[in-house]
Amino acid sequence: MIGRLKSWVRPLVPPAALLWYHRFLAEAAAFLYGYPSRRMVVVGVTGTKGKTTTSVLIARILEKAGHKVGLATTALIKVGEHEELNRYKMTMLGRFKLQKLLKDMVDAGCTHAVIETSSEGILQHRHRGIAYDLALITNLTPEHLQAHGSFEAYRDAKRELFRAVSTRPPKAVGGKVVPRTFVVNGCFSDAAHFMDMPADRLVTFHVEDGCERCVIPPAFLRTGYTRLMATQIALGPDGVSFRIGDAAVRLQMPGSASVWNALAAFGAAAALGVSLKTAVDALAAVTGVPGRFERVASGQPFTAFVDYAHEPESFRQLFEAVGKPAGRIIHVFGATGGGRDAARRPVMGEISSSRADIVIVTTDDPYDDDPQELSRQVIVGVKGKTAGETLYDIVDRRAAIAKAVELARPDDLVLVTGKGAEQVMAVSGGRKIPWDDRTILREEIAKRYGTLHASS
């Protein structure tokens, strides 16, 4: 009821008034909880892709270095030793929830906090009242344009995180002054927009032959600049390897995106004074992130993964990571409703049909939209598939996953994408029903094969 009421009231409120309302709430929440972020080193991670994984990798590195860490991401929320899945279906929590979480981190003795910071969260001023020390951008591609109106506005929203770091007052944690730091992917065309504000340190990360050398503002060359470069990159089905200087890096996560995510985490580690050896050792032990290319193994004769990929670029990266399996690829996915970018729906259908042998289109967080219409918009882009043989339109997501399990043969690869480790599905009337693709997939495998083992 509250969700539906908000959808009615929001169009009636002038945008400027709404933004001031959000800003007031953010400042009020920080005041109420005593500005907890001022007592920790706070890392903000933004970008289009890789925010969650990069945030988790940074947290693992800091823990390896002996720090007590808090973490807030789309997938995981962590306060010291306590870690749980994010059950709120929000990348960046609401202002009061987020400030309470930061206070819980301080009360638990955390010295560092890593916060996945979304453009929509920034647009609603949820970053206000958080004393960020390090701003990191993973990359930037067109997404969430329905919320921002244009790519330039989307980019500028991301840039506000860097402005927050640049303009914050001097801060000391544990008796040490914390430098204001930017960590920037030096290989995307808009990198300069995130380096044109004053800060104490700058770290850029690059891949060999992957981009032109970006121009570093002279001020950073005088005050503190570090450049990280990945070389000798090797991609394999079970992980990736590369070198940074003399250090050999091995990750148990496949795909070129893993190289970029690790590089970003190494950049943050370097800025925070963690040795490269410690960072490399920490990431070597990471087997994955919940809902990010997560294998589901319950004794079935085929391979299955659940992934958060929910738009064209993440589809491309996912199919690059899986390569060409011995059997067929069966892909289960849908299009998100709730005003999300409609233009990407047929593109998703086209990409899936070009790489998957069997495409199963289903529901994915329809909100108040008609699930069947969302599926129709995806199927418009599907090419070269035959309905009932290599293309299925199954609105019920559990039934769609069950169909994939039914069709799968030994050596096949089943991909269930869109929701990752999300714990709810957003449906009509502002309701959120319990959901977990990984659990549903295990249950459907158990029904067919009589097995139900832990995911590997």
C-alpha positions in Angstrom: 0.0 0.0 0.0 2.8 2.4 0.9 4.6 1.7 -2.4 1.4 2.4 -4.4 0.8 5.6 -2.4 4.3 6.8 -3.2 3.7 6.1 -6.9 0.6 8.3 -6.8 2.1 11.2 -4.8 5.6 11.4 -6.3 4.4 12.9 -9.7 2.6 15.6 -7.9 5.6 16.9 -6.0 7.9 19.4 -7.8 11.3 17.7 -8.5 13.2 20.5 -6.6 11.1 20.0 -3.5 11.6 16.2 -3.7 15.4 16.6 -3.8 15.4 19.0 -0.9 13.2 16.5 1.0 15.7 13.7 0.3 18.6 15.9 1.3 17.0 16.9 4.6 16.3 13.2 5.4 19.9 12.3 4.7 21.3 15.0 6.9 18.7 14.2 9.6 19.6 10.5 9.6 23.4 11.3 9.9 22.7 13.6 12.8 20.4 11.2 14.5 23.0 8.4 14.5 25.9 10.8 15.4 27.7 11.0 12.1 29.2 7.5 12.4 31.1 7.6 9.1 33.4 10.3 10.6 34.9 7.5 12.8 35.9 5.1 10.0 37.8 5.2 6.7 35.0 5.1 4.2 35.3 3.8 0.6 32.6 4.6 -1.9 32.4 2.4 -5.0 30.4 3.5 -8.0 30.3 2.7 -11.7 28.0 0.9 -14.1 29.3 -2.6 -13.8 31.4 -4.4 -11.1 30.4 -2.3 -8.1 29.3 -5.2 -5.9 32.2 -7.5 -6.8 34.8 -4.8 -6.5 33.4 -3.7 -3.1 33.5 -7.3 -1.8 37.1 -7.7 -3.1 38.2 -4.5 -1.3 36.6 -5.7 1.9 38.5 -9.0 1.7 41.8 -7.3 1.1 41.3 -5.0 4.1 40.4 -7.9 6.3 43.5 -9.8 5.1 45.5 -6.6 6.1 44.1 -7.0 9.6 41.3 -4.4 9.6 37.8 -4.9 10.8 35.5 -4.0 8.0 31.9 -3.1 7.3 30.3 -3.7 3.9 27.1 -2.6 2.2 26.4 -3.9 -1.3 23.6 -5.1 -3.6 24.5 -8.7 -2.6 26.0 -8.6 0.9 25.8 -6.6 4.1 28.6 -7.1 6.6 29.2 -5.7 10.1 32.6 -7.0 11.4 32.3 -10.8 11.6 28.6 -10.8 10.8 27.7 -11.2 7.1 24.3 -11.7 5.5 22.6 -11.3 2.1 21.1 -8.0 1.3 17.3 -8.6 1.8 16.2 -5.0 1.0 16.5 -5.1 -2.9 18.4 -1.8 -2.8 21.9 -1.3 -3.9 22.2 1.7 -1.6 20.1 1.5 1.5 17.7 4.2 2.5 19.1 7.1 4.5 18.1 6.0 8.0 18.9 2.3 7.4 22.3 3.2 6.0 23.2 5.5 8.8 22.1 3.0 11.4 24.2 0.4 9.6 27.2 2.7 9.7 26.7 3.2 13.4 26.4 -0.6 13.9 29.8 -0.9 12.2 31.4 1.7 14.5 29.8 -0.1 17.5 31.3 -3.4 16.3 34.8 -1.9 16.1 35.0 -1.5 12.4 37.8 0.8 11.2 36.8 0.7 7.5 33.5 0.7 5.6 33.0 -0.1 2.0 29.8 1.2 0.5 28.5 0.4 -3.0 27.2 3.8 -4.0 24.6 3.9 -6.9 23.8 6.8 -9.1 20.1 6.6 -8.1 21.2 6.7 -4.5 23.3 9.8 -5.2 20.4 11.4 -7.1 18.3 11.0 -3.9 21.1 12.4 -1.7 21.6 9.1 0.2 25.3 9.8 0.1 24.8 13.0 2.1 26.0 12.9 5.6 28.6 10.1 4.7 32.2 11.2 5.2 33.7 9.4 2.2 37.5 9.2 2.0 38.0 7.3 -1.2 35.9 7.4 -4.3 36.3 4.7 -6.9 34.7 4.3 -10.3 34.8 0.9 -12.0 33.5 2.0 -15.5 30.7 3.9 -17.2 28.2 2.7 -19.8 24.7 3.9 -20.5 22.3 2.6 -17.9 19.5 3.9 -15.6 18.9 6.6 -18.2 15.2 6.5 -17.4 16.0 7.9 -14.0 18.6 10.5 -15.1 17.3 11.6 -18.5 20.6 11.4 -20.3 24.0 9.8 -20.2 25.6 13.1 -19.3 23.3 13.5 -16.3 24.0 9.9 -15.3 27.7 10.5 -15.5 27.4 13.7 -13.5 25.5 11.8 -10.8 28.4 9.4 -10.4 30.7 12.4 -10.3 29.0 13.7 -7.2 30.6 10.9 -5.2 34.0 12.3 -6.1 32.8 15.8 -5.3 31.8 14.6 -1.9 35.3 13.3 -1.3 36.9 16.4 -2.7 35.0 18.8 -0.6 34.9 17.0 2.7 36.6 18.6 5.7 39.9 17.2 7.0 39.4 13.9 8.9 41.4 11.8 11.2 40.8 8.1 12.1 42.8 6.4 14.8 44.9 9.5 15.2 45.9 9.5 11.5 44.8 12.0 8.9 42.9 10.2 6.1 43.9 11.5 2.6 41.1 12.3 0.1 41.6 9.8 -2.7 40.3 9.1 -6.2 40.6 5.6 -7.8 39.7 5.8 -11.5 39.5 3.3 -14.4 41.9 5.1 -16.8 40.6 3.2 -19.8 37.1 4.7 -20.3 36.5 7.8 -22.3 35.0 9.8 -19.5 37.8 9.2 -17.0 38.8 12.9 -17.1 35.5 13.9 -15.6 36.5 12.1 -12.4 39.9 13.6 -12.1 39.2 17.3 -12.4 38.6 18.0 -8.8 41.2 18.5 -6.0 42.1 15.5 -3.9 45.2 14.3 -2.1 45.8 11.1 -4.1 44.9 9.6 -7.4 45.2 6.0 -8.5 44.4 4.9 -12.1 44.1 1.3 -13.3 44.6 0.0 -16.9 45.0 -3.1 -18.9 47.9 -3.6 -21.3 46.9 -2.6 -24.9 43.3 -2.1 -23.7 43.2 1.7 -23.8 45.1 4.8 -24.6 47.0 6.4 -21.7 44.8 9.0 -20.1 46.0 12.5 -19.3 46.7 12.9 -15.6 46.1 16.4 -14.1 49.4 18.0 -13.2 48.3 18.6 -9.6 48.2 14.9 -8.9 51.6 14.4 -10.4 52.9 16.7 -7.7 50.9 15.4 -4.7 50.5 11.7 -5.2 49.8 9.5 -8.3 49.9 5.8 -8.7 49.3 3.9 -12.0 48.4 0.2 -12.0 48.7 -1.9 -15.2 47.6 -5.5 -15.8 49.8 -7.4 -18.2 50.0 -11.0 -19.5 46.3 -11.5 -19.0 45.0 -15.1 -19.5 41.3 -16.0 -19.3 40.3 -19.5 -18.5 37.1 -21.4 -17.7 37.9 -21.5 -14.0 39.5 -18.1 -13.5 41.9 -15.5 -14.7 45.6 -14.7 -14.3 47.6 -11.6 -15.0 50.6 -9.6 -13.7 50.9 -6.3 -12.0 54.5 -5.3 -12.1 56.4 -8.3 -10.6 53.4 -9.7 -8.9 51.5 -12.7 -10.4 47.8 -12.6 -9.8 45.5 -15.6 -9.9 41.7 -15.3 -9.4 39.1 -18.1 -9.1 36.6 -16.0 -11.0 36.4 -16.2 -14.8 35.9 -13.5 -17.3 37.6 -10.3 -18.3 35.3 -8.4 -15.9 37.2 -10.2 -13.1 40.4 -8.6 -14.2 38.9 -5.1 -14.1 37.2 -5.7 -10.7 40.5 -7.0 -9.2 42.4 -4.1 -10.7 40.0 -1.6 -9.1 40.3 -3.4 -5.7 44.1 -3.3 -6.0 43.9 0.4 -6.7 41.9 1.0 -3.5 44.3 -1.2 -1.6 47.3 0.7 -2.8 45.6 4.0 -1.8 44.8 2.6 1.6 48.4 1.5 2.3 47.9 -2.3 1.9 50.9 -4.0 0.3 50.4 -5.6 -3.1 51.4 -9.0 -1.8 48.7 -8.9 0.9 46.2 -7.8 -1.7 47.2 -10.6 -4.1 47.0 -13.2 -1.4 43.6 -12.0 -0.3 42.1 -12.2 -3.8 43.6 -15.6 -4.5 41.4 -17.0 -1.7 38.1 -15.5 -3.0 36.0 -18.1 -4.7 33.2 -15.7 -5.7 30.4 -13.3 -4.7 26.9 -14.5 -4.0 24.8 -14.3 -7.2 27.7 -13.3 -9.4 28.4 -16.1 -11.8 27.6 -18.5 -8.9 27.7 -22.2 -9.6 24.7 -24.3 -8.4 25.8 -27.9 -8.0 23.2 -30.3 -6.6 24.3 -33.5 -8.2 22.8 -32.8 -11.6 24.5 -34.0 -14.8 24.7 -30.5 -16.3 26.4 -27.2 -15.2 24.3 -24.4 -13.8 25.1 -20.8 -12.9 23.0 -18.0 -11.4 24.1 -14.4 -12.3 23.0 -10.9 -11.8 23.4 -9.9 -15.5 20.3 -7.9 -16.4 21.2 -5.6 -19.3 23.0 -5.9 -22.7 26.6 -5.2 -21.6 26.4 -7.6 -18.7 25.0 -10.3 -21.0 28.0 -9.8 -23.3 30.4 -10.2 -20.4 28.6 -13.3 -19.1 28.6 -15.1 -22.5 32.3 -14.2 -22.9 33.0 -15.7 -19.5 31.2 -19.0 -20.3 32.8 -19.4 -23.6 31.7 -22.5 -25.7 30.7 -25.4 -23.4 30.7 -29.0 -24.7 26.9 -29.0 -24.7 24.1 -26.5 -25.3 23.5 -23.2 -23.5 20.1 -22.8 -22.0 19.4 -19.2 -20.9 16.6 -18.2 -18.5 16.0 -14.4 -18.1 13.5 -11.6 -18.2 13.2 -7.9 -18.4 12.7 -5.7 -15.3 9.6 -3.4 -15.1 9.1 -0.4 -12.9 10.1 2.2 -15.5 13.5 0.6 -16.3 14.9 1.3 -19.8 12.6 -0.3 -22.3 15.0 0.1 -25.2 17.3 -2.5 -23.8 14.7 -5.3 -23.7 14.9 -6.4 -27.4 18.6 -6.0 -27.3 18.8 -8.5 -24.5 16.7 -10.9 -26.5 19.0 -10.5 -29.5 22.2 -11.1 -27.5 20.8 -14.1 -25.8 19.5 -15.7 -29.0 22.9 -15.1 -30.7 24.7 -17.1 -27.9 22.3 -19.4 -26.3 20.9 -22.6 -28.0 17.7 -22.4 -26.0 16.1 -19.1 -24.8 13.5 -19.1 -22.0 12.0 -15.7 -21.4 10.3 -15.2 -18.1 9.4 -12.7 -15.3 12.0 -10.5 -13.6 10.8 -7.9 -11.1 7.8 -6.7 -13.1 6.6 -4.2 -10.5 3.3 -2.8 -11.8 4.0 -3.6 -15.4 2.3 -6.5 -17.3 4.8 -9.4 -17.2 3.5 -10.8 -20.5 4.1 -7.4 -22.2 7.7 -7.3 -20.8 8.4 -10.7 -22.2 6.9 -9.7 -25.6 9.3 -6.7 -25.7 12.2 -9.1 -25.1 11.1 -11.7 -27.7 10.8 -9.0 -30.4 14.6 -9.1 -30.4 15.1 -12.9 -30.4 16.4 -14.1 -33.7 16.6 -17.6 -35.3 14.6 -19.4 -32.6 11.5 -21.6 -32.9 8.7 -21.3 -30.3 8.3 -24.4 -28.3 11.6 -25.9 -29.4 14.4 -23.3 -28.9 12.3 -20.4 -27.6 10.0 -20.5 -24.6 7.8 -17.8 -23.1 7.0 -18.8 -19.5 5.8 -16.0 -17.3 6.1 -18.0 -14.0 9.8 -17.8 -13.2 9.8 -21.0 -11.2 8.2 -22.8 -14.1 10.8 -21.3 -16.4 13.6 -22.5 -14.3 12.0 -25.9 -14.0 11.7 -26.0 -17.9 15.5 -25.3 -18.1 16.2 -28.2 -15.7 13.9 -30.5 -17.7 15.5 -29.6 -21.0 19.1 -29.8 -19.8 21.2 -32.8 -20.9 24.7 -33.9 -19.7 27.3 -31.3 -20.7 24.7 -28.6 -21.1 25.0 -25.2 -19.4 22.0 -23.6 -17.7 22.2 -19.8 -17.0 19.6 -18.2 -14.8 20.2 -14.4 -14.9 18.8 -11.1 -13.8 18.4 -11.5 -10.0 21.5 -13.1 -8.8 21.3 -13.6 -5.0 18.4 -11.1 -4.5 16.1 -12.3 -1.8 12.8 -10.8 -3.1 10.9 -10.3 -6.3 9.2 -6.9 -6.8 5.6 -7.4 -8.1 2.5 -5.3 -8.4 1.1 -3.0 -5.7 4.6 -2.3 -4.2 4.8 -5.9 -2.9 8.0 -7.8 -2.5 7.7 -11.6 -2.3 10.4 -13.9 -1.0 12.6 -15.2 -3.8 16.1 -16.6 -4.4 17.0 -18.0 -7.9 19.7 -20.2 -6.4 17.2 -21.9 -4.0 14.6 -22.3 -6.7 17.1 -23.8 -9.1 18.3 -26.3 -6.4 14.7 -27.2 -5.6 13.8 -27.9 -9.2 17.0 -30.0 -9.7 16.0 -32.0 -6.6 12.5 -32.6 -7.9 13.9 -34.0 -11.2 17.0 -35.8 -9.9 16.2 -36.5 -6.3 19.3 -34.7 -5.1 19.8 -31.5 -3.1 23.4 -30.8 -2.3 25.1 -27.5 -1.2 26.2 -25.2 -4.0 29.9 -25.5 -4.7 
